[in-house]
Amino acid sequence: MNSQPTIPPGIVSAEDYETAALERLPADIAAWLAGGSAGEWTLRANRRAFGRVGLRNALCRVPRTVDTRVELLGETMQHPLLLAPVASHGLIHPLAELATAQGAQAADTPLVLSCQANTALEQVAPHLSHGWLQLYWQQTPERTLRLIRRAEEAGYCALVLTLDAPVQSPGRQAQRLRFELPSHLGLPNLEPALRREAVPGQSALERLLKDAATLDSLAFILHNTHLPVLVKGVLEVADAVELLGYGVDGLIVSNHGGRALDGVSATLDALPLIRQAVGAQATLLMDGGIRSGYDVFKALALGADAVLIGRLQLYALAVAGPLGVAHMLKMLQEELQLCMALSGCADIAAIDPSRLRVGQI
Ligand SMILES: Cc1cc2nc3c(=O)[nH]c(=O)nc-3n(C[C@H](O)[C@H](O)[C@H](O)COP(=O)(O)O)c2cc1C
């Protein structure tokens, strides 16, 4: 771990931060961060999907300028990147989410703060020009509403309701290394969990499942906030259509970075089917396996309006603190611009499936 603002030599791509961080981090924290659930089939599938999509180059059609701006929920963003909600930045940097927020701000990148952050959402908000809050259903409507009101009052611009991980599924390697969240890292955005009475014959899993979100929970949230609500964890066309019918403002195609149900599709595979079903107007974001500007380009071409960056943010934070986060984001933006130029796309709207070649590279 390193809080010094220097970028080690040899970091020339966003992905280099992964290698450098995994060398530096204690083994149990590295396993927590890098790992996926169960056999890690979905974790691997996320990355492999990018290798099945090729690009087409542009001859004599190279644009003279390249504009990466996008409109998202009525706001103009300088580029189609956001930082995904990732829990417990305190494991990686002494300033925890404040450090990540500084990096995001320097790179003009919205941050989606996890409700499992180690820093109070009110403390992070002033460091963000554009922050969203991610939440899980908090056992009861009252508890969930208290968290929503805090986000509204602190100035967050949108809520992201994560629905694909009602129970957490720890990675096997992290378990082998006995990874545990140290007790000094608090979860100041969450109220202590309500203890559910043990019913004879009921397993611990069954107790947890009683608190999982339902469509009624979603309806409650939609009716009780003026903020746009996006649902994260969507992979199936039927779910995407149903959720939009309920009135959600956007969908995030995600499998929690391969950390929820192992065996679900790679997000890049699910994305074009969902875009086709929901139409061009729906707000559709995607995450999972993005490690380069080329990956961003492919996700946009297959229907994403913007993408979220998960593990890379903590890899960069581990190696070079806030500067690393900003540098990693800058490299992604510059590589996206290069890829757009070489494939003949002057702006984000020009990135469409015609720029892709399906088949192994
Ligand atoms: C260590 C870790 C913690 C995460 N914590 C959360 C979280 O608190 N809430 C959430 O919605 N997603 C969480 N995610 C999932 C990310 O938001 C995102 O979907 C995923 O990391 C994207 O894949 P990538 O890491 O390959 O970019 C977490 C992911 C990781 C790796």
The ligand as a Gaussian input file, in Angstrom:
#p B3LYP/6-31G(d) Opt

LIG

0 1
 C      -14.140000      -5.525000      -3.894000
 C      -15.455000      -5.213000      -4.551000
 C      -16.463000      -4.652000      -3.797000
 C      -17.690000      -4.321000      -4.415000
 N      -18.667000      -3.706000      -3.672000
 C      -19.835000      -3.392000      -4.273000
 C      -20.843000      -2.688000      -3.545000
 O      -20.670000      -2.345000      -2.376000
 N      -22.020000      -2.425000      -4.191000
 C      -22.240000      -2.783000      -5.497000
 O      -23.315000      -2.529000      -6.037000
 N      -21.281000      -3.408000      -6.216000
 C      -20.093000      -3.710000      -5.637000
 N      -19.123000      -4.317000      -6.380000
 C      -19.334000      -4.570000      -7.818000
 C      -18.887000      -3.357000      -8.651000
 O      -19.763000      -2.269000      -8.485000
 C      -18.857000      -3.673000     -10.161000
 O      -20.110000      -4.198000     -10.539000
 C      -17.752000      -4.637000     -10.572000
 O      -16.582000      -4.444000      -9.808000
 C      -17.433000      -4.421000     -12.068000
 O      -16.486000      -5.321000     -12.513000
 P      -14.916000      -4.975000     -12.649000
 O      -14.360000      -5.018000     -11.260000
 O      -14.408000      -6.078000     -13.507000
 O      -14.788000      -3.607000     -13.285000
 C      -17.891000      -4.624000      -5.792000
 C      -16.843000      -5.178000      -6.534000
 C      -15.634000      -5.453000      -5.933000
 C      -14.524000      -6.010000      -6.772000

